[in-house]
Amino acid sequence: MDLVKIMLEYEDEEGVTLESVWATPVEENYRVENIPFYATEVAYGDIVSVKEENGELSFDSLIQASGHSVIQLMIFDEKNVDWVTQDLVNLGCTWEGSHLSTYIAVDVPIGVDYQPIQGYLEEKTNNEILAYKEACLGFL
């Protein structure tokens, strides 16, 4: 199956910005195949509809939620990235690194208990090791 890029809009301090995610066609819709770094409306595995604009595919609506959750986090010191990401893997998550070595997107698969992950993130936030954003919670 061929991967295609789908553009997702998100808002930051500069206004509305675009991010692309990889997706595979599923009938007339698409399945998101990676973890969004900035956008908040979709998660890994979600089925989405798109609209075509200027030759690009853009997110239109969520058709079916996968149940996955997305946590976006900034780790304040690069020397902490390896052990923080390993801790998250040990808690059942996967993650992708961005072009910034200390900014990662975390996938919490369906069926993984979020409470220990949230507790871990809160502890690390309180200890000023990282900051996180619950970008898309699939269990809600």
KOLMIMI-277605 format. One record per residue: residue number from 0; residue in three letters; x, y negated, z of N, C-alpha, C in turn. Coordinates in Angstrom, 3 decimals. Layout:
BEGIN
- n/res/n_X/n_Y/n_Z/ca_X/ca_Y/ca_Z/c_X/c_Y/c_Z
- NUM/ALA/X/Y/Z/X/Y/Z/X/Y/Z;
...
//
This chain:
BEGIN
- n/res/n_X/n_Y/n_Z/ca_X/ca_Y/ca_Z/c_X/c_Y/c_Z
- 0/MET/0.836/1.179/0.000/0.000/0.000/0.000/0.882/-1.244/0.000;
- 1/ASP/0.582/-2.177/-0.839/1.362/-3.407/-0.929/0.985/-4.383/0.177;
- 2/LEU/1.996/-4.996/0.770/1.767/-6.034/1.774/1.555/-7.368/1.076;
- 3/VAL/0.664/-8.160/1.623/0.439/-9.520/1.139/0.562/-10.470/2.322;
- 4/LYS/0.827/-11.734/2.020/0.883/-12.752/3.070/-0.462/-13.442/3.185;
- 5/ILE/-0.886/-13.633/4.434/-2.090/-14.391/4.730/-1.669/-15.586/5.579;
- 6/MET/-2.145/-16.749/5.214/-1.833/-17.965/5.954/-2.834/-18.166/7.086;
- 7/LEU/-2.299/-18.467/8.270/-3.118/-18.765/9.448/-2.852/-20.206/9.860;
- 8/GLU/-3.886/-20.935/10.184/-3.722/-22.293/10.690/-3.593/-22.260/12.205;
- 9/TYR/-2.768/-23.157/12.728/-2.705/-23.370/14.169/-2.361/-24.830/14.395;
- 10/GLU/-2.656/-25.302/15.577/-2.400/-26.696/15.888/-1.258/-26.789/16.884;
- 11/ASP/-0.329/-27.683/16.601/0.757/-27.966/17.534/0.872/-29.474/17.692;
- 12/GLU/1.949/-29.933/18.316/2.101/-31.367/18.578/2.199/-32.200/17.293;
- 13/GLU/2.507/-31.560/16.175/2.598/-32.270/14.899/1.288/-32.231/14.118;
- 14/GLY/0.274/-31.551/14.632/-1.010/-31.448/13.946/-1.271/-30.024/13.498;
- 15/VAL/-2.021/-29.859/12.429/-2.354/-28.535/11.908/-1.186/-28.031/11.059;
- 16/THR/-0.744/-26.817/11.358/0.400/-26.198/10.701/-0.009/-24.804/10.237;
- 17/LEU/0.776/-24.241/9.325/0.483/-22.905/8.811/1.548/-21.911/9.221;
- 18/GLU/1.114/-20.687/9.435/1.987/-19.542/9.711/1.508/-18.410/8.820;
- 19/SER/2.434/-17.616/8.322/2.013/-16.468/7.516/2.197/-15.181/8.299;
- 20/VAL/1.287/-14.243/8.055/1.406/-12.893/8.597/1.292/-11.917/7.435;
- 21/TRP/1.873/-10.744/7.597/1.738/-9.692/6.600/0.443/-8.952/6.827;
- 22/ALA/-0.157/-8.488/5.730/-1.417/-7.760/5.827/-1.508/-6.746/4.694;
- 23/THR/-2.324/-5.725/4.913/-2.599/-4.740/3.869/-4.083/-4.800/3.517;
- 24/PRO/-4.393/-4.613/2.236/-5.796/-4.618/1.825/-6.557/-3.445/2.444;
- 25/VAL/-7.763/-3.739/2.909/-8.692/-2.736/3.435/-10.038/-3.069/2.802;
- 26/GLU/-10.379/-2.318/1.749/-11.564/-2.615/0.951/-11.473/-4.072/0.499;
- 27/GLU/-12.467/-4.923/0.815/-12.402/-6.318/0.364/-11.753/-7.231/1.406;
- 28/ASN/-11.277/-6.669/2.512/-10.662/-7.435/3.586/-9.195/-7.048/3.747;
- 29/TYR/-8.581/-7.476/4.861/-7.159/-7.227/5.094/-6.903/-6.899/6.558;
- 30/ARG/-5.927/-5.994/6.798/-5.498/-5.645/8.158/-4.187/-6.373/8.442;
- 31/VAL/-4.152/-7.101/9.547/-2.946/-7.822/9.956/-1.898/-6.806/10.403;
- 32/GLU/-0.684/-6.919/9.846/0.364/-5.917/10.079/1.548/-6.422/10.904;
- 33/ASN/1.483/-7.646/11.399/2.515/-8.082/12.337/1.904/-9.017/13.377;
- 34/ILE/2.693/-9.393/14.352/2.218/-10.158/15.494/2.356/-11.650/15.177;
- 35/PRO/1.269/-12.407/15.256/1.384/-13.849/15.014/2.242/-14.532/16.078;
- 36/PHE/3.110/-15.440/15.626/3.988/-16.173/16.543/3.335/-17.424/17.111;
- 37/TYR/2.437/-18.034/16.360/1.876/-19.320/16.779/0.353/-19.340/16.766;
- 38/ALA/-0.258/-18.723/15.791/-1.717/-18.752/15.657/-2.370/-17.990/16.803;
- 39/THR/-3.624/-18.310/17.051/-4.309/-17.730/18.201/-5.547/-16.929/17.848;
- 40/GLU/-5.966/-16.923/16.607/-7.254/-16.295/16.322/-7.190/-14.817/15.960;
- 41/VAL/-6.001/-14.280/15.732/-5.906/-12.878/15.328/-4.773/-12.164/16.049;
- 42/ALA/-4.857/-10.828/16.033/-3.853/-9.965/16.648/-3.459/-8.875/15.654;
- 43/TYR/-2.393/-8.189/15.957/-1.940/-7.051/15.155/-3.088/-6.056/15.007;
- 44/GLY/-3.324/-5.604/13.780/-4.338/-4.598/13.518/-5.735/-5.123/13.263;
- 45/ASP/-5.974/-6.413/13.494/-7.298/-6.984/13.231/-7.616/-6.910/11.738;
- 46/ILE/-8.878/-6.728/11.418/-9.357/-6.794/10.037/-9.945/-8.192/9.842;
- 47/VAL/-9.457/-8.888/8.806/-9.881/-10.261/8.566/-10.341/-10.441/7.128;
- 48/SER/-11.198/-11.431/6.926/-11.537/-11.838/5.566/-10.675/-13.044/5.221;
- 49/VAL/-10.485/-13.262/3.945/-9.648/-14.371/3.492/-10.382/-15.163/2.421;
- 50/LYS/-9.874/-16.347/2.186/-10.301/-17.151/1.046/-9.038/-17.506/0.273;
- 51/GLU/-9.170/-17.613/-1.024/-8.016/-17.954/-1.852/-8.028/-19.447/-2.114;
- 52/GLU/-6.897/-20.093/-1.820/-6.736/-21.525/-2.027/-5.363/-21.767/-2.639;
- 53/ASN/-5.334/-22.398/-3.787/-4.074/-22.736/-4.455/-3.160/-21.528/-4.606;
- 54/GLY/-3.736/-20.370/-4.917/-2.955/-19.160/-5.125/-2.511/-18.466/-3.854;
- 55/GLU/-2.894/-18.990/-2.686/-2.539/-18.370/-1.410/-3.786/-17.812/-0.749;
- 56/LEU/-3.595/-16.737/0.007/-4.677/-16.177/0.807/-4.648/-16.822/2.185;
- 57/SER/-5.781/-17.355/2.617/-5.890/-18.001/3.923/-6.943/-17.295/4.763;
- 58/PHE/-6.663/-17.190/6.036/-7.606/-16.604/6.989/-8.952/-17.295/6.871;
- 59/ASP/-10.022/-16.507/6.815/-11.377/-17.047/6.783/-12.111/-16.701/8.069;
- 60/SER/-12.188/-15.390/8.384/-12.884/-15.003/9.612/-12.421/-13.627/10.074;
- 61/LEU/-12.654/-13.368/11.350/-12.357/-12.070/11.938/-13.515/-11.135/11.615;
- 62/ILE/-13.216/-10.011/10.986/-14.233/-9.028/10.643/-14.337/-7.966/11.735;
- 63/GLN/-13.171/-7.448/12.172/-13.155/-6.418/13.214/-11.902/-6.583/14.057;
- 64/ALA/-12.090/-6.804/15.348/-10.958/-6.925/16.273/-10.364/-5.548/16.529;
- 65/SER/-9.057/-5.498/16.601/-8.354/-4.232/16.833/-8.323/-3.838/18.305;
- 66/GLY/-8.514/-4.807/19.189/-8.360/-4.552/20.622/-6.967/-4.863/21.120;
- 67/HIS/-6.046/-5.169/20.214/-4.692/-5.576/20.605/-4.730/-6.996/21.152;
- 68/SER/-3.751/-7.322/21.990/-3.601/-8.673/22.510/-2.249/-9.226/22.072;
- 69/VAL/-2.179/-10.552/21.967/-0.941/-11.229/21.579/-0.545/-12.200/22.687;
- 70/ILE/0.691/-12.066/23.126/1.279/-12.986/24.095/2.481/-13.630/23.400;
- 71/GLN/2.518/-14.942/23.400/3.644/-15.669/22.805/4.476/-16.214/23.953;
- 72/LEU/5.787/-15.942/23.934/6.590/-16.420/25.046/7.934/-16.976/24.661;
- 73/MET/8.323/-17.963/25.464/9.619/-18.614/25.345/10.420/-18.203/26.569;
- 74/ILE/11.577/-17.610/26.312/12.505/-17.227/27.377/13.531/-18.353/27.464;
- 75/PHE/13.713/-18.925/28.646/14.485/-20.157/28.772/15.987/-19.981/28.566;
- 76/ASP/16.526/-18.799/28.835/17.962/-18.567/28.686/18.173/-17.350/27.794;
- 77/GLU/18.948/-17.501/26.744/19.158/-16.427/25.777/19.700/-15.150/26.412;
- 78/LYS/20.465/-15.285/27.482/21.029/-14.086/28.129/19.964/-13.201/28.774;
- 79/ASN/18.742/-13.724/28.935/17.654/-12.950/29.536/16.773/-12.234/28.517;
- 80/VAL/16.967/-12.490/27.237/16.078/-11.941/26.211/16.089/-10.416/26.224;
- 81/ASP/17.259/-9.804/26.265/17.340/-8.341/26.187/16.603/-7.655/27.327;
- 82/TRP/16.818/-8.078/28.554/16.165/-7.373/29.664/14.684/-7.697/29.769;
- 83/VAL/14.275/-8.927/29.417/12.839/-9.245/29.436/12.107/-8.405/28.389;
- 84/THR/12.649/-8.337/27.175/11.981/-7.552/26.129/11.975/-6.061/26.482;
- 85/GLN/13.032/-5.566/27.106/13.047/-4.168/27.525/12.007/-3.908/28.606;
- 86/ASP/11.859/-4.845/29.540/10.814/-4.712/30.569/9.436/-4.643/29.920;
- 87/LEU/9.193/-5.482/28.914/7.895/-5.484/28.233/7.659/-4.173/27.487;
- 88/VAL/8.701/-3.643/26.855/8.589/-2.338/26.194/8.251/-1.260/27.232;
- 89/ASN/8.906/-1.312/28.381/8.632/-0.343/29.450/7.206/-0.447/29.971;
- 90/LEU/6.584/-1.616/29.819/5.191/-1.816/30.229/4.209/-1.414/29.128;
- 91/GLY/4.729/-0.945/27.978/3.870/-0.454/26.909/3.697/-1.388/25.725;
- 92/CYS/4.422/-2.503/25.712/4.292/-3.495/24.650/5.306/-3.263/23.533;
- 93/THR/5.066/-3.908/22.400/6.070/-4.066/21.362/6.225/-5.569/21.163;
- 94/TRP/7.266/-5.955/20.447/7.499/-7.385/20.265/8.239/-7.634/18.954;
- 95/GLU/8.166/-8.872/18.501/8.905/-9.321/17.332/9.606/-10.617/17.691;
- 96/GLY/10.837/-10.749/17.226/11.584/-11.982/17.437/11.347/-12.957/16.301;
- 97/SER/11.432/-14.229/16.613/11.243/-15.272/15.608/12.599/-15.794/15.149;
- 98/HIS/12.576/-16.860/14.384/13.815/-17.498/13.961/14.523/-18.171/15.136;
- 99/LEU/13.819/-18.366/16.231/14.411/-18.874/17.464/14.704/-17.672/18.359;
- 100/SER/15.930/-17.511/18.782/16.325/-16.295/19.503/15.606/-16.102/20.833;
- 101/THR/15.059/-17.161/21.396/14.407/-17.049/22.700/12.882/-17.136/22.619;
- 102/TYR/12.330/-17.132/21.411/10.877/-17.193/21.239/10.412/-15.886/20.617;
- 103/ILE/9.503/-15.173/21.313/9.042/-13.876/20.823/7.519/-13.789/20.870;
- 104/ALA/6.997/-12.917/20.043/5.575/-12.593/20.050/5.450/-11.156/20.534;
- 105/VAL/4.556/-10.929/21.472/4.398/-9.629/22.123/3.026/-9.049/21.764;
- 106/ASP/3.022/-7.792/21.374/1.786/-7.061/21.115/1.501/-6.159/22.305;
- 107/VAL/0.290/-6.293/22.847/-0.187/-5.392/23.896/-1.210/-4.480/23.228;
- 108/PRO/-0.829/-3.226/22.963/-1.740/-2.316/22.254/-3.010/-2.032/23.054;
- 109/ILE/-4.041/-1.644/22.331/-5.291/-1.244/22.962/-4.996/-0.058/23.883;
- 110/GLY/-5.592/-0.063/25.044/-5.394/1.025/25.998/-4.275/0.788/26.995;
- 111/VAL/-3.430/-0.221/26.762/-2.369/-0.553/27.721/-2.968/-1.501/28.755;
- 112/ASP/-2.788/-1.177/30.028/-3.330/-1.988/31.125/-2.637/-3.350/31.141;
- 113/TYR/-3.427/-4.417/31.003/-2.859/-5.759/30.931/-2.466/-6.313/32.299;
- 114/GLN/-3.085/-5.856/33.367/-2.803/-6.426/34.691/-1.320/-6.369/35.080;
- 115/PRO/-0.610/-5.238/34.922/0.812/-5.239/35.265/1.629/-6.189/34.373;
- 116/ILE/1.228/-6.309/33.124/1.931/-7.213/32.201/1.721/-8.655/32.645;
- 117/GLN/0.477/-8.998/32.944/0.183/-10.355/33.395/0.914/-10.669/34.701;
- 118/GLY/0.941/-9.718/35.616/1.672/-9.907/36.869/3.157/-10.140/36.625;
- 119/TYR/3.729/-9.366/35.716/5.137/-9.519/35.361/5.392/-10.911/34.784;
- 120/LEU/4.539/-11.328/33.843/4.709/-12.635/33.211/4.556/-13.771/34.218;
- 121/GLU/3.606/-13.636/35.125/3.416/-14.665/36.156/4.644/-14.759/37.064;
- 122/GLU/5.177/-13.603/37.464/6.370/-13.598/38.320/7.534/-14.278/37.610;
- 123/LYS/7.760/-13.949/36.339/8.877/-14.537/35.592/8.653/-16.022/35.325;
- 124/THR/7.389/-16.419/35.175/7.084/-17.846/35.019/7.381/-18.586/36.322;
- 125/ASN/6.940/-18.029/37.442/7.188/-18.650/38.749/8.674/-18.752/39.058;
- 126/ASN/9.472/-17.813/38.537/10.923/-17.836/38.736/11.646/-18.619/37.644;
- 127/GLU/10.873/-19.312/36.791/11.403/-20.182/35.732/12.298/-19.440/34.744;
- 128/ILE/11.925/-18.195/34.446/12.653/-17.400/33.454/12.006/-17.542/32.083;
- 129/LEU/10.682/-17.723/32.062/9.972/-17.840/30.797/8.676/-18.613/30.978;
- 130/ALA/8.093/-18.979/29.847/6.744/-19.536/29.790/5.990/-18.705/28.765;
- 131/TYR/4.691/-18.495/28.996/3.939/-17.665/28.062/2.570/-18.242/27.784;
- 132/LYS/2.024/-17.804/26.653/0.691/-18.195/26.236/-0.072/-16.938/25.852;
- 133/GLU/-1.248/-16.762/26.408/-2.126/-15.656/26.028/-2.855/-16.099/24.759;
- 134/ALA/-2.262/-15.780/23.622/-2.742/-16.308/22.346/-4.028/-15.641/21.870;
- 135/CYS/-4.160/-14.358/22.114/-5.353/-13.624/21.655/-5.503/-12.396/22.558;
- 136/LEU/-6.504/-12.399/23.388/-6.717/-11.281/24.304/-7.792/-10.367/23.734;
- 137/GLY/-7.388/-9.183/23.309/-8.284/-8.266/22.643/-9.246/-7.533/23.544;
- 138/PHE/-9.026/-7.568/24.857/-9.879/-6.812/25.769/-11.042/-7.638/26.290;
- 139/LEU/-11.139/-8.891/25.877/-12.236/-9.748/26.346/-13.515/-9.460/25.604;
//
